[in-house]
Amino acid sequence: MAHNPHAPQPGPEGTSDPAGSTQMFRAFVDEGEPQRRAQPAATSSGPRVGVIAAVVAVVVVLGAVAWLALG
């Protein structure tokens, strides 16, 4: 059998340490992960403003229609 220095070594009881495997896996994943850039805060205010303007326009039109129908 090939010698693997990164393989978990048996503990004093003769069992392998699962936490050691997890720590090595996390180190491997973190090592290959590129540095993440900070996302800009809230840049999606453009569509929100459009939706608000559309709702206001619908309310104004419905108000005008109701005023003409009842007036």
N, C-alpha and C positions, 0 to 999 in steps of 0.2 A: 504494500500500500504506500502511496506517495505521501511524503511529509508535507503538511500544510500548516505553516506557523500561524495563520489567521483563523484556523478552525478553533471552536471552543474547546478548552481543555477540561477534562473531567475534574470535578471538585473532590473534596476529601471523601465524600461518600461514594465516589465512582460514577456520579451522574453528571451530565453536561449542564452548564449554566445557561438557561434560556435568556436571561437578561443580558448576558454577554453577547449573544447572537443578535439580539434586538439593538443593542448599542452599536455593534459593528454595522448593522444594516442602516441605522439612522446616520451614522457617520458617512457611509458610502453615498446615501441619497443626498445628504447636505453638501457633500464634496462636489457632486456633479451638477448641482443646481446653480444656474446663473444668478447673478445679483439682480434682484427685482428693483425696478424703479418705482418711486412713489407716484401713485396715481393722482392726477389733479383733483381738487376737491369736488365741487359740483359744477360741471360744465354742461349739464343737460337742462339748463334753465330755458334755452331757446324753445324747445317743443312745449314746455310747460306754459310759457307765455302765450303761445299760439292756441293752446287748448282753452286757457282762461278767456282769451279774446273771443274765441268762437262761442263759448257758453254765454258770455255777455251779449254778443250779437244776437244769439237765439232768443235770449230773454227780452231784448229790446224789440225784436221783430214780433214775438208773441204778444208783448204788451201793446204794440201798435195795432196789431190785428184785433185784439180784444177791445181796444179803445174805439176802433172804427166800427166793429160789429155792434157794440153796445151804445155808441154815441149817436 
